[in-house]
């Protein structure tokens, strides 16, 4: 295929968990399991292993959200440490569950783009 897809469009499609090629088909068949190919355009996703990249990105983004919440809870509220711990744990779990599939989709889309642009 000769037409080039801009990297921003490709990453956005992946982050939205859609096929980086057509933007229509689903990238995942379940929460984090990628499909072998797009059901819409038949583009293959074989060999696109995101490995640990999405986990590292998820940890970094979650930390940047949890730490300000911790500082806010410590400085602006008079909650007990137990209540603060429950809030922080639940917030951390929620962040990880929401960010991880987005990060994995973006990583797979980036890997797909690099594979397509390889000479």
N, C-alpha and C positions, 0 to 999 in steps of 0.2 A: 504494500500500500504506500503510495507516494506522498499523500498529504500528511503534513506534520501536525501533531497535536501539541498545543502549547503546554509547557510543563505545569503551569498553574491550573489549567483545565484538567489535566491528567491527575494531578494530586487532589483536586477538589472532587473529582469523580470517585477516586479511591477512598477519600475520607468519608464520602457519602455512601460508601460500600456498593458502588456501581462499577460496572465494567469500565476500565480506563479507555478502551477503544471506542465503544459506542455510547457509553453513559446510560444505557437503558437496562441491560441485564444485571442481575445480582452478582456481586463478587463472592459472596459467602453463601454456603448452603446451610450453615447453622451459625451460632454465635461467633465463632472464630475459625471455622473450617472453610477454607477457600474452595470454590468450585474448580473442577478440572478445566472447564471451558465455559464461555459465555453462552447462555441459552438463547440470546438474541442474535448475536453476530458470529457465533462459533469461534471466537478468539480463544486460543489456548492460554492457560495460566500455568502450565507445567514448568517445573524448575524454578518457580518464583517463591523461594523460601525466605520469609522475612526474618527468621531466626530470632535473636534477642533484641533487635532494634526497637520494635514497638513497645516491649516491656521497659526498656531504658527510657524511652520518650514518655511513657505513661508515668513512670516513677518521677521523672523530672517535673512534668506538668502538675502532677498531684502534689508534690512537695511545695510547689509555688502557690498552690491554693490552700493547702492545709496549714502551713506555717503562719500566714497572715491571720487565718481564723484562730489559731492558737493564741497569737499575740492579742487579738481582739478580745477573746474570751478572758484572758488573764488580766487585761488592763481595763476593760469596760464592764465586766460583770462580777458578781460575787458568788458564782456557782461553786459547788464543791468540786474537788479534783475528780471524784467519781463521775459526776454528771458531765464535766468537761471531757473526760476520757471517753465516755459513751458517745457524746456528740462528735468528737474527733474521729473515733473509730468508724462510726456510721458514715460520716462525711467522706472519709478516706476510701471506704469500700465502694460507696456510690461513685466517686470520682474515677476509681480504677475501672469499674464495670462500664462506665460511660465512655471513657477515653480510650481504653485498650482496642476495641474494634475499629474506632476511627483511625488510630495510629497504625494499626495493622493494615487497614485498607490503603492508607496513604503510602506506606512502605511498599506494599505489593504493587501499587500503581507506579511508583518510582522505579522499582525493579523492572517492571514490564516496559516502561519507557526506555530505560537504559538498554534492555535486551533488543527492543525494536530499532534503536538508533545505532546499534553496533554494526560496524561495517563488515 
